[in-house]
Amino acid sequence: MTKIVVVDDDVFILQLISEYLKKESYEVTSFSSGKTLVEHIRTNRPDCLVLDIMMPGIDGLSLLTQLRDFTEMPIIMISARGEENDRIHGLELGCSDFLTKPFNPRELVGRVKAMLRLSKAGMSASDDRQAAGSADLCHAGNLCIFADFRKVTVDGQELNLTSREFDLLLFLANHLERPFGREHLIQQVWSYDFIGDVRVVDDLVKRIRKKLAEYHSTLVINTVWGFGYKATVQEL
């Protein structure tokens, strides 16, 4: 059964959303705060998350940042404020869609269905790319990518990457010094009709850079100003 998690501190909205999703035969788990959300996501691996921005304690954007460190599941953010900056910030941090309160619950259900379809298409395309055969082994400086095993090491130490982080890093590492625009990278990593802001690529690159730096990788991702990104190997 498809698993959906809903997080909102407004009990009425939480119950309303949950009931509409349950009518579609989804398994729904609801939270009124984000206190235990991250651990629940790690343990249960749901298929989609509906996440409110404004909550007491840890807010939705902070939770989004934590979640994108280890999962690429669709995340639909909802907000009562309707400010464009919230939407832009959420998209930059990696949310899949954004909805402003008040909204029709049926619209939210429709968006959940759309995100699940796109997520399934993306996973299928990723499997197809692997079957088509990217290079089994890619060396770039002190970084090594084992494509068949979806494993990345730096000086023998394994990096913990999400699926999209891996796909983007592999693509850039296989095309060292060649710059690519955001739209092209989205086609390579998402591989379906993308819905959202192309700046999600910026957040993906930011997360990869952080992980590469932690392990002192000599492969780095450089910004090509006004265009996009390229991978290069630096001398130690």
Beta strands, then each sheet from edge to edge (+ up, - down):
strand 1: 3-7
strand 2: 27-31
strand 3: 48-52
strand 4: 75-79
strand 5: 97-100
strand 6: 137-140
strand 7: 143-146
strand 8: 151-154
strand 9: 157-158
strand 10: 180-181
strand 11: 219-224
strand 12: 228-233
sheet 1: 2+ 1+ 3+ 4+ 5+
sheet 2: 6+ 7- 8+ 9-
sheet 3: 10+ 12- 11+
end
